[in-house]
Amino acid sequence: MRSKSMISLVIILMAVFTLIGMAGIDLPVPQQIASENGMKILLLEDHSLPIVSFKIIIDGAGTAFEPAGIEGISDFAAELVLKGNAKMTAEQISEELDFMGAELRIISNSEYVSISGYTLKEYLPKVIEILSDSLLNPSFSQGEIENERFKRLENLKSIKDQASRALMPYMKKAYFGSHPMANLAMGNEESLKKMTPEELKSYFSKYYRPDLASIAVVGDITKEELEKEFNKGLMNWKNPGTEKPVYKMPAFPEIKGKKLLLIDKPDATQSYFMISSPGFNKSDPIAPEAEVVQTLFGGRFTSWLNTELRIKRGLTYGARSRMDSWKDDGVISIYSYTANKNIQQMLDIVFDLLNKTATTGFEAKEVESARNYILGQFPPTLQRNSAKASTLLELEYYNLGKNYYSTLLDNVSKAETTKVNKAAVKILPSNDYVLVVIGKAEEIKPLLAKYGEWETKKVSDSGF
């Protein structure tokens, strides 16, 4: 009896601590610093450790807004930004950052380019100097361009040798078709070979502008100190003198019926699959229930997918689902792999599980378990300054509001089983989806025939 009381007390305390954590999950309102060049500057002071983290996003510089016919130029140009400037070579930048124990990273996403960094406070002036010189006067040297071109062409070959890495590129092309969201950060062989230094420099000059940039700084620095450092460099970053562009994503393609694509990889002993269907945008009110659906169906080790495919049957080492959301729309995907001979059995199970969500749905105890899992997993993700900087920019960029996360978690905690099951029917693949399978066609094509008519490509064909 005493042990049961103790267990009940622990459960009550966990619930209380979870609610307290939810109440304090939102970040403090950051200070906003004015800039003459139009760059949005957010500052969140945290003097607990002598560390400063920051993140910049440049709207419209992502892969989905690339000029037609130059696929991959966004990520190619981004990689070159920190590969030498008017004052330092790529090697000198790398050595200087290593000496300081600091980091600068730049990545091209679909909607924007992001630059992130962290450093001890004492080295912040030097890090900001390197960043400023790289944004104001990148060298785009012929040598670095050719080195990067060679690496990217070799990477394309490497990706096709590994079905696990090739699966997403094939899906992006199959799902989005001619839509700019189909653009791959890695580019394609044709565009990489013909891309010129002039095109790269022109792209950088047009798309990297401070009035499209936002920066969030979190750490051991005051407003006055930050303004002093920025005034030395970043505030000299000028706009090109043209009207500020507004980048708007075209409507995502409408997925109607089944689209089946088989990629023949003759040396494959395993088959990889991905099913994708329409999702929802970042601000869609379905998000709380969708988080529960994602957790239960394929978002954790004990999900329906992983339980049936790995734990019970040993068909794979992992099966998952994912939700990708952007400003205007999103995509839901399910993916795994197995031995060629088992691909039909695996897909049958996946479609049976999808049918189960549409007919019987999740049980109340499962929904409760998922709610608790989400609430328990989320708070630690905002402990680091780098995560706080990313979150501040995400809230700003997607216009989600400062209380977004506490509201989201509060709604997750209240998510009702009926609403969760309605969300599952709405967002999980049913009749309208794209299915891509990579494997040895000679062996698996007869096994896949039951699902419909397949378009077949060879992995050796150009592109994805």
Summary of the structure (lengths in Angstrom):
residues: 464
radius of gyration: 24.3
end to end distance: 63.1
largest distance: 77.8
contacts: 1495
relative contact order: 0.16
helix: 51%
strand: 19%
